Amino acid sequence: MSHIQGKTLKNLTDEMMAIGVDNEQDRLMFKRIFILYIQMAFLLPTTINKISPVHLAPIFKMDTITERNWEAHVLNFIIKGITDYNLKK
């Protein structure tokens, strides 16, 4: 998955549109890219607009993706952002 880190929303959109869903490996890759896209566009947007480690974490356990505590994931992201901002002041 290291080839994904650093990509932008535009890159992810292009990859989602180009990927086939003919086999299980392609479907899994599509799901991973989709989860990254949703995080970057809606749940965990950043000013840098590139995939970061926080975006990558959920896609390594796709079999339990629906059981993930997304509320805590987003809240921790917000708390970290506020803490980092306050430390810079």
WONORQUI-V25367 format. One record per pair of residues at least 12 apart in sequence whose ideal C-beta (glycine too) atoms are under 7 Angstrom apart, sorted by the first residue. I is the first residue (numbers start at 1). GAP is how many residues later the second one is. D is the distance in Angstrom with one decimal. If there is no record, write none. Layout:
# WONORQUI-V25367
I;GAP;D / I;GAP;D
This chain:
# WONORQUI-V25367
1;55;6.4 / 1;58;6.9 / 4;32;6.8 / 4;47;5.9 / 5;46;5.4 / 5;51;6.4 / 6;44;5.3 / 6;45;6.2 / 7;43;6.7 / 7;44;5.2 / 8;41;5.6 / 8;42;5.7 / 9;28;6.7 / 9;31;5.5 / 9;32;6.1 / 9;40;6.2 / 12;21;5.5 / 12;24;5.9 / 12;25;4.7 / 15;18;5.4 / 16;14;6.4 / 16;17;5.2 / 16;18;6.4 / 16;21;6.7 / 28;34;6.3 / 31;31;6.0 / 32;27;4.3 / 32;30;6.5 / 35;23;5.9 / 35;24;5.4 / 35;30;6.7 / 36;15;5.9 / 36;19;5.5 / 36;23;6.3 / 39;16;4.9 / 40;15;6.0 / 43;31;5.4 / 44;30;6.4 / 44;33;4.8 / 54;23;5.9 / 58;15;6.9
